[in-house]
Structures are given as C-alpha cells and as structure tokens.
Amino acid sequence: MDCRQRHTHFLTHGHVYGEKHLPRAKFDILFNGHTHLPHITRTENGSVVVNTGSPTFPKGGNPPTFATYEEGLISLYHLDGTLLDSLQI
C-alpha cells in the first residue's frame, strides 16, 4: 500500500495569481516566481506558497535561486546548490 500523501500543485508565473491574490482553485502548493523574491510560506488555511526566486535576475539583494519538490519536501536553493530553506508537507 502506498501511504504517501498526494498534493495538488498550482504552477503559475505569478503576475495574476500569487501570495497576494490566491487562485480560487483548491491547491496545496502554489509555485510562482513573478517578484523574483524567494520564499516558502505556509498560509493561514494551511496551503503553501513558494516563490522560486530567479536563477538569472534575482531581486531584493537575494542570491540566484531555484526550488525543487520531491515527495512532499519543498526546497529552496542558491544556484551553487546551497540549501536556503525547506518545508516538508
């Protein structure tokens, strides 16, 4: 029996939907990058918002970044591979 929990992902650029304007659709994780400001944040309703930042045009004094998702683990990395933040859901 497979006991892994499945999560619904909403992937978007972020110019329409993002942490300040969440989509109406049900989702567990919203991935976006429009602002280029990397973070992993759990919302009041328990869903997670991930801004992947940018590997090529970082903003706000942040380093170049990218994010990964694997079996419920969201990880945010510096482009050199250094782990910056993570969240297991």
N, C-alpha and C positions, 0 to 999 in steps of 0.2 A: 504494500500500500504506500502511495506517495503522500507524505504528510506535509510537503512544502506548501505554504500559502501562496496563492496567486494574487498578483496585484495589478490593478488597472492603471496603465500609464497614459498620460496625455502629453504629447510632444508638440511643441509649438515654438515659433520664432520668439514670440513674446511681445510683439508690437500691438496685438489685440488682447490676448489673454496673458496674464502674469500674476504676480503676487498681489497687485493692487486691483486687479479685475479678473477674478477667478471664473473659469468657464462654468456654465450651468450643468454640464455633463458630470456624471459621477466619476470620480477618479481617486486613486490612492496617492499617485505621484504625478506632479506637474513638472515637466522639464522645459526650461526656456533659457534664453540667453541674450535677449534684446538689449538689456542695460550693460552687459559685459561685466557685471559686478557679482563675483562668485559667492554663493552661499547655499546652505542646506537648512531649511526652516520647516518645523512642524507647525501647522496651522491650528487654530482653536478647535476645529472639527476633527483633528487627527490626521488629515491628509498632509502630504509633504510637498513643499515647493523647492525645486532645485534650479538655481541659475548656474549654468556651467561655466560662466565667465567667458573668456576668449583666449585661444592659443596664439592669436596673431595681433589683436588690437585690445589688450587689457586696459581697463579704465580704473579711475579712483586710486591710483598708486598700487594696484594689485599686480601680482606676477601673472604671466601667461598660464592659463589653467584649462583643464578638461575634467569631465566627470564620467564615471562608469557605474553600471548597475549589474550586479551578479547575485542571484539567489537571495534577494531581499537586502543586500548590502549596497548602499549608495556611497560612493567615494569621490571626493574632490581632490584632484592632484595638481601640483605645479607641473609645468611642461617637462621638467627634468625628472619627474617620477616621484617626487617627494609628496607624501600624503599630507594634505592640509586639513581635511575634515572628513568624517564619515558618519553614517547613521544606519543602523540595522533596523529594518521594519518587518 
